[in-house]
């Protein structure tokens, strides 16, 4: 992995600037998402409306749209592909919230908290199947193969994470294996498919995939860091949720490496039992160990590797936007 320094981006091209560049595509993507979420089953529409109202960054479909434009694509297949990517992502969120027993996401009640686990799982399945209907309409076996492999890998990541729950001995390598499968592969598919639509040479398509993979690592590591440094109003979920769910994320893994025996025992107990009674003390232990700075550095290293991969892509405002998203992934507050 590249150890280069994260490049400074023109401050005018912040996240809102990136969104503005993608605005035309994103309006069409959102309209297609709303259209294709519709069903004659009332409960599906209720949960779908709840999901749409919840907003979210739409980061993955935007990544695909930007990557396709950076690759020189001028058609409209990227609109349908972006919707496919968002449906896959949203279905995993519905399933995640059930598995994690979460009741808050993006500051709002989760679907499972409002309608129950069974409805959430089944609507998640509906979204998966809807995404495959859209794939078939594109009638491109290369696209279908990438997305079929991606969804299968995501499912593997879900099971791997389940096996790690409550295990204080999870290594950094095992943690990275989970986030590669759960998060990074969908980022990688989104950007790779953009290059594929643009007809780029294989080497440049591979570079866009590397960008997406490294960005996915950076994004998820930064997300896990936010669980210990943000607040519930900003983050949109309960602080300490990862700990309550027994998830040994990178800040905890790093803290366990450096903590004194008594502190390590307390951290291990918290992971193994989902103990939040002493959350303030646990966060202080993690902070004192230097784990938060180390986690941020690891995220920044992956973001720098993402930017380095873009050196193979022709310069354009869209490539600049992808560069800026790598910085945003690390420095965001939610």
Order of alpha helices (4+ residues) and beta strands (2+ residues): alpha-alpha-alpha-alpha-beta-beta-alpha-alpha-alpha-alpha-alpha-alpha-alpha-alpha-alpha-alpha-alpha-alpha-alpha
